[in-house]
Amino acid sequence: MIELITTQTARRTFVTLSLERGLRPETVMEITGHSDYKTFKKYIKITSNIKFVEMNKVWRKEPELKLAKV
């Protein structure tokens, strides 16, 4: 039996994967034809991978502290 996916499922997957790979939301909105962020937001799914990548961007490295010369 062949299962078909809906265009909405495909669109949602495209949005999620594009954001996960680093495309800006504005760019994805242009590609998908969304003109309203409120509508576009319904297509965004924050996956575990997105959370992992985002947390690592911010918390992976300790900021370098420079000592002031006295």
C-alpha positions as CSV (number, residue, x, y, z in Angstrom):
1,M,0.0,0.0,0.0
2,I,1.4,3.4,-1.0
3,E,0.8,6.2,1.5
4,L,0.8,9.8,0.1
5,I,1.6,12.8,2.1
6,T,-0.4,16.0,1.9
7,T,1.0,19.2,0.5
8,Q,0.6,20.7,3.9
9,T,2.8,18.0,5.5
10,A,5.4,18.5,2.8
11,R,5.3,22.3,3.3
12,R,5.7,21.9,7.0
13,T,8.6,19.5,6.6
14,F,10.3,21.9,4.2
15,V,9.9,24.8,6.6
16,T,11.2,22.9,9.6
17,L,14.2,21.4,7.7
18,S,15.1,24.8,6.1
19,L,15.1,26.6,9.4
20,E,17.1,23.7,10.9
21,R,19.7,24.1,8.2
22,G,20.1,27.8,8.9
23,L,17.8,29.6,6.4
24,R,16.4,32.8,7.8
25,P,12.7,32.7,8.4
26,E,12.2,35.7,6.0
27,T,13.8,33.7,3.2
28,V,11.7,30.6,3.9
29,M,8.6,32.8,4.0
30,E,9.5,34.1,0.5
31,I,9.9,30.6,-0.9
32,T,6.7,29.3,0.6
33,G,4.6,32.3,-0.2
34,H,3.8,33.3,3.3
35,S,3.2,37.0,3.8
36,D,2.1,36.9,7.4
37,Y,4.4,35.7,10.1
38,K,1.5,34.6,12.3
39,T,0.4,32.1,9.6
40,F,4.0,31.0,8.9
41,K,4.6,30.3,12.6
42,K,2.0,27.5,12.5
43,Y,4.4,25.6,10.1
44,I,7.4,25.8,12.4
45,K,8.2,22.8,14.5
46,I,11.0,23.1,17.0
47,T,12.7,19.8,16.8
48,S,15.1,18.3,19.3
49,N,17.9,18.9,16.8
50,I,17.0,22.6,16.5
51,K,17.1,22.9,20.3
52,F,20.5,21.1,20.5
53,V,22.1,23.3,17.8
54,E,20.8,26.5,19.2
55,M,21.9,25.7,22.7
56,N,25.4,24.7,21.5
57,K,25.7,28.0,19.5
58,V,25.1,30.0,22.7
59,W,26.6,27.8,25.4
60,R,29.3,25.6,23.8
61,K,32.2,27.9,24.5
62,E,32.9,30.0,27.5
63,P,33.4,33.6,26.6
64,E,37.0,34.7,26.7
65,L,37.6,37.0,29.6
66,K,40.4,39.5,29.2
67,L,42.1,40.8,32.3
68,A,42.5,44.5,32.5
69,K,46.0,45.7,33.1
70,V,46.3,47.7,36.3
